[in-house]
Amino acid sequence: MADQTQGAVPLSAVIADAATGVALALRGEGGPYALSSILRQSDALAPAALRVLGADALAPYAVEHRGAPVGADDEEVVRQALTAYPPGAEASEISVWSYRGLVEASHAFLPGGARHWPPPPEAAAGWVEADPWPKLSHRVSQLAALALPGLAPGLAEQLTARTDDLARGFVRAVRRRDWLQAAGLGRWLARLPDAPQTLGLDSGLAFVRQMGGGDPRVALHVVAAQRFYGRGW
């Protein structure tokens, strides 16, 4: 999605502010989390920003006993995003997976109403086995929001077979100072069961946070790895 403006506020700024709000909630800071307080229905850019963040926008609701109950306004924000930006016939596999992840997160973390929404669309996964490791690493980093506990279990199972390739991608991203890709890959490696001990994932993620934490999405990925999997401290 191309950057847009509403007045003087670009879409990138709305995404950054929302990512900061999610990261704060995952760290247990601030008041009770409400999606509708960081992405308001009245904001024309909210649906696009939510599609970019994907399932991460609902991550605080995955934390047990976190915050106030989800309200109807939160459900409506998600419904708007899913309605406004469904993947078309020519959509990339990443776009379909991201959309699917947001639907899955809605079913998992929102109250009863969301459970009656349509099921998530089918998403191809042949690329997980077929892609060379640099291309695989790029795609997986774009799907970091799906590394939330319980989401995309089939994808996680397939990625387990390519853990070593993702570790190579993580090291390459750090060397290239591509902090967003490194953070996304590190987050997936935190979820997968057999990240190589020689990788030094905890110190690697801490380094990525130190160097790239000025980007709210980098910070969000590292905080999620810490909060859900205890990695990167």
N, C-alpha and C positions, 0 to 999 in steps of 0.2 A: 504494500500500500504506500502510495506516494505521500510525502509530507504535505499536510494541509494546514491552513490557518483559519482561525476564528478570531477576528479582531487581530490582536498582536500575539496570540498564543499559538505556536505551532504544535502539530500532533506530537512531535518528538518530546516537547516539554510536558504534555499531558501524560505520555507514557512514562517519562522519567519520574514525575511526581507520584504516579500510581505505584510504580515499582518501589519507590522509597517508602510509601505507606505500607506496602505488603511486607517489606523487609523489617520495618519497625515492629509490625505486629508479630512477625515470627521471632523477633528478639524479645518479645514480651514488653515492649515499650509503648507508651502512649495509652490512650483509652481503648475500650472494646472496639474491635475491628468491624467495620461495615463497608462492604463493597460500594454501596450507594453513596457513601460519604467521600470516597476518593474518585469515583467515576459516576457523576450525577446524571440522571435521566435527561435533565435539561441541557446538558452539554452535548452539542452536535458531534463532537469528536469522541465521545465516550465509547460508542460501539466499535469504532476503528481501533482505539487504544486497547480495548478489552480483547479484540481479536489478536492483536500483536502480543499481548501478555499471555493470552490463552489461559490454561488451567492455573497458572501462577496467581491470577487474580483471586482465586478461591482457596489458595494454599492455607491462609490462616484458619479457615474453617476445618481443615484437616487436623488441626492441633486439638487434642482432647481437652475439653473444658475451657476452650479459649473464647473469651468475649461473650457478647450477647447473642441470643438466638438470631438466626438468619431471618430477615424480614421480606415482605412481599416486594419492597422496592429493590432489594438485591436480586431477586429472581427476575424482575422486569428488566434490569440492566443487562443481565445475561441473555434474556430472551431477545432483546433488541439487537444485541451483537450477533447472535446466531441467525436471526432473520435477515439482518442487513448484509452480512458477509458470508453467505454459504459458499463453499467451493464449487465452482462451475465445472462444466464438462472438461475444460482444458486446464483445470487447476493442477498445480504441481503436487507431487506426493507429499511434500512437506506441508503444504497448505491443508490437504485433506487430513493428515495426521494431527495437525494442530487443532483443526476444527473438532475432530473426533475426541481429542484430549479434553477440550472445553466441555463437550457434551458429557463425557465420562465423569469429569469432575463435578458437573452440575448434578448428575444422578447420585454421586457419592456423597456430596457435601451440602447440598441444599435440601430443604425439607420436602415433604411429600409431594407438593405440586410439581416439582421438577422431575420426579420419577415417572410422571405420566407424559413427559415429552417424548418425541420420537427417539428411537435408538440411535446410537452413533453410526455414521456411515462406514462402510467397508473401506479399508485403506490397504493398498498394496505394500508388501514387505519383502519382495524378492530382492530389492536393492541391498538389504542388510547382508545377504550372503554374497551378492555379485559385485558390489562396489569395491574398488581398490581402497586401501586404508585412508589416503588423503581425502577422497570424496566422501567416504563413509563418515569420517570425523567431522567434515563440514556439515553434513546433513544432521548427524546426531546432535551436534551442538545447537542447531536451530530448533531442536525438539527437547531442549532441556526441561521445559515445563512439564513434560510427560514423565519426568523422573520422580514425581511425587509418589508416595507410597500407595500401592494398589492400582495405579493407573497403568494402562497399556501392558498388562502382564505378558501377553504374547510377544510383544516387541522386546521387552526386557529379557525374556528367555532367549530370543534369537541373538540379542546383543551380547549375552554372556559368552557365546562361542567366539566373539571377536574382541574380547576384553583387551588382549595384548595389542591389537590394532588401535583401539581407542586410547590406550596408554601411549602408544607412539604418537598419535595425533595430539594428545595433551602436551607432551614434551615439545613437539614441533610448534604448537601454538604459543607456548611460553617463550621459546627461542625467538619466534617472530614477533613477540610482544602483542599478539592478538588476544587480548585479555578476555574479551567476550567469548570467543571460541574456547579458550582454555577453561574459563569458568563453567561453561555449559558441559564440556567433556568431563571436567572434574566432578561435576555434580552427578552425572550418569555413573562414573566410576565409583562414586560413593555408594550408589545404590546396588551396583553389581557385586556379586559375592566374592570374586577372586581377583581384585585389583593387585597387580604385582607388588610385592613388598619392596622391591628395589625402586619402585617409582617414587616413593616418598610422598604419597598423595596428600597427607595432612600438611606437611611443610610446603608442598607445592601450592595447595589451595590458599594457605595463609599468605604466600608470596603474591599470588594472583590478586588477592583482596588488597594487599598493601599497594601494589603497583597500579591496579586498574579499578580500585574501589570508588574512584570519582565518578565512574559510570554506574548509575543506580541499578542497572540490570546485572552488571558484574557482581555488585554487592549482594543483590537478591539471590543469585545462584549460589554464592558461597554461604550465605546465611542459611539457605535451604539445606545445603549439604550438612551444615553443622546441626541444624535443628532436628532434621529427620533421621540423619544417619550418624551423627556424632563425629563427622570428619571435617578437617580443616581448621581445627582450633590452634 
